């Protein structure tokens, strides 16, 4: 239970950080549009985007961890799909098939994941 509480606390903190970064990005964009130090604004905006993308990746990993804990022990294909999405973010079915194939050695869109 302690792990779940820590995971939930970390999840809430991540959500708050992501919200704050979004606000910072919006404010920086507005300042940039007004012409305040364009070079500096571009650098700062790029830095916040980088941090934001890394935090989003961490958010995906935490979500995947929560889901993986609930899976049945023999649910191998679901585990690979969740791990691929956590690592790569949103993707279409072809990209997901390639990612699962790279992890598992095989994957098929026609049969729901295994060949």
Steps between C-alpha positions, in 0.01 A plus 500: 500500500791734572622473138155592369484805728844617387404444138179701548689783673760510224223496241329802659829691518569426133155625400562825689842549339359436153220755560751759618725441198201545269426836667864604467500405130185707439645801684829474310317475170303816583819684597669384182209626289540840667865505390667474840847351454411260219825302515475447874131418477568239234769340713281494809200363305716226354623406846150481642388283208791264562413474871135457416567215255716322757233541765239368259720194445525454877121535524459223240743278692312551827167428333645188339634385837153535653342300217772232495444433870137409424570262210466128532842327519466328159378804305823537300366688195322764710816551700704561182237737357486705821879517525529607134244778548664613823838519329393645166189701581194514276534304177284356225438127461786450253748675728371302798531175306863581416575595861347178635678293234830660603434404863354156441634389168153469351169688477197509274225756458258239365500265798491760774870493577655156456602316189 
